[in-house]
Amino acid sequence: MVKNKTAIITAASQGIGEACARKLSSLNYNMVIMSNSEKIYRLADEIDCLGFKGSVTNTDDLKKVVEVATESFGSIDAVVNNTGHAPKGELLEITDEEWSSAIDILLMNVIRISRFLVPQMKKNGGSIVNISSFGAENPSLKFPTSSVVRSSLTSFSKLFSRKYGHYKIRMNNLLPGFVDSYPVTDQIRNKIALKREATVKEIANAVSFLLSNESSYITGQNLMIDGSMVVSE
């Protein structure tokens, strides 16, 4: 049983983020959970942790959530960088503004919070898990901005791991396929070897593994969790 470790989880009011918060709560983590929705306070009350309303695209909010965790619990051991969805569209019809938005929400959120985390984690180490997407390794024309930007997150995570690994700071990416927090069609299920979407609990279980000492020699990696899905477009 993990006791007295401290975690930050972003975009935690629903879906994968909420499942991660519930999983880490069951493992006795101290937590600060963040979302731009008021629902974060209800969840925080339910699982007995600190709720913080803020956006992963706002540098001041990311700085503040790191400060709240440090001031409340003394250190930060684990971070789950979860986020929202990027714009979609036809590959060459996506606007410059939409590409910039995708970079902001899917890549810069991790880079920005890392600037605030590293000075804290240098003291005792820590593990960072970024919720990415299958598109980082298996790009899809249905999710073009996500596929392109998530692949950039892969490169950043490898560079980060090489730079800060000697401080015992790890960073890995979890790459879900389709998950039950959003509607999934039978047509999509038929492209998955396991013939079903993942549950958010299965994603949270993988996150808790990557945060734990059980994965202490894993860093700079992508862990695909897609049920062995065939992407044909």
N, C-alpha and C positions, 0 to 999 in steps of 0.2 A: 504494500500500500504506500503510495506517495503521500508524504505529509509536509505541510508547511512550505511548499514551493509556491511561487507567485507567477501568475500568468496574465497576459493581456490578450484579449480576443477582440478583433474589430469586426464590424458588420455582424453583430452577434444577436440581433433581436429576433431572427427567424432563420429557417432553413439550416444550412450547414453550420453557420456560426452559432446558432442556438444549440444545435446538437453537440457541438464542441464544448460549449459552456456547461451543458448538463453533464457531459462525460467527465470533464476536469473537476467539476464540483463533486461528483461521486468519488473522485480520487483525492479529495481533500486539498485541492489547490486553493490558495488565496487567489482572488481574481478581481480584475477590473475589466468589465465588458463594455464595449463601446458600440454605438449605433447613432445614426442621425434621426432615429424614430423614438418617440416617447415610450414605445413599448419596452425599451431597454430597462426602464426603471421597474416595471412590473416583473420582468424576468429576474432582475437583480434581487428584488425582494424575495421572490420565490426560492431562489437557490442560495440566498444569503451571501451576496458578494456586492461589490461596488459597481454601480451603473454610471456611465458617462455618456452624455449626448454630444456627438461630434461627427465630423465627416473625415473619411480617409483622404480626401483631396485637399484638406485644410491643414497647412503646416502647423499652425498654432494649436489646433486641436490635437494633432499627433504629439506635439511636444508636451502639451498639458496632460494627456493620458499617461505618458511615461512618468511625468512628475508626480501625478496622483498615486501611481503604483509604487514608486520609490518611497515617497513620503509616508504612505500608509503601511507598507510592508517591509521596507528596508532594502529590498533588492528585487530584481526581475530575473526569473529563471527561464521563462517560456513565453513565446509570442506566437499567436496565430493571426497571420495577415489574411483575413478574408475580405471580400469586397463585392461590389455590385457587378452589373453586366455592362459591356461596352456596346457601342452602336453597331448595328448590322446593316447590310445592304449589298448591292452589286459591287464587285471588287473595285472597279475604276469609277464608280459613281459616288463612293464615299467621299465626303468633303474633307478639306484640310482640318476644319474645326472638329469633325467627328474623329479623325485620326488623332488629333491632339487630345481630345477627351478620353479616348481609349488609353493613350499613353499615361495620362494623368491618373486614371482610376486603376489601371492594371499593373503599372510599372513604377511610377513615381511614388505611389503610396508606400511601397516597400523601401525604396531608396530614402525617402524622407524620414520615415520612422527609424530606419537603421542608424541614421546620424545621431539620433537621440538615445538609441539603445546601446550602442557600442561602448560609450564611456561608462555606463552602468554595468554592462556584462563583462567588461574587461576584468573586473574584480574577482568574479567567481565562475565565469563561463555562462553558457546558456544555449538554448535551442530555439530556432526560429523556423516556423513552418508557413510557407506561402501556399494558399489555396489557388492553384493555377487551373489548368484545363487540359483535356486530352489533345486539344489543338496545338499545344506547344510542341508536341512530337508528331502528331498526326493531323496536319492542318485540314480544315474544312472550309469550302467556299460558302457554307451557310453561316460561318462565324469568322469572317476574314480578319477583322481588327483584333479579335481575341487571339486567333491563331498566330498572327504576326507579332503582336506585343508580348504574348506569353512566351514565345520563343526567345525574346529579348530578356525576359525575366530569368529564363534558364541560364543565359550567359552571365547576367549579373550575379546570380546565386553562386555560380562556380567561382567567379572572381572574388566575391565576398568571402567564400569559404577558404580560398587560398590566402587571402589577406589576413583574416582574423582567426584562422584555425588554431594558431599557436596560443591564443587566449582561451582556448576551449569553447569558442563560440561556433555553433553549427548553424547552417541554413540549408533547408531542403524544400523542394516543391512537391506538393501532392496534386496529381492530375486526374480529377474525376472525369468520368464520362457523363452519362445521363443519370440524374438523381431524382428520387421521388418527391423532392420539394417543388418540382415543376411538372406539368403534364407531359406524359410520354406516350407516344402512339405505338400501336402494334407494329407498324412499319419499322419504327426505330428498334423496338425490342427484337424483331426478327434479324437485325444486323448484329446483335450481341450474342456471343457464344452462350452465355448463361441465360439468355432469353428473358431478361428482366433488367430493370434499372437498379442502381444501388439505392440503399436506404441511407438517410442522413446519419443514422447510427453507425453504419459501416464506415462511412467517411470519417466520423469522429473517432472511431476505434483506431484507424490508421494514423490520424493526427496524434492521438495520445501515444502511440508507439514511437513516432518520430520525435516527440518531445521527451521521451523517457530515456533512462540510462540503458535500456535494452537496445537502443539504436546508437549507442555512444560512438561507434566508428563509422557512422554514415553521415556524410556531409557533402554539399554541392551536388546533390542528386535529384533526379525526377523519379517519383514513384507513381506509375500509372495505375489507376484503379477504375477500370472501365469495363470489366467483365469480358475482356477480349472482344472489342468492338471493331467491326469493319467499316471504315469510312471511305465511301466511293465517290464523294463529290465535295 
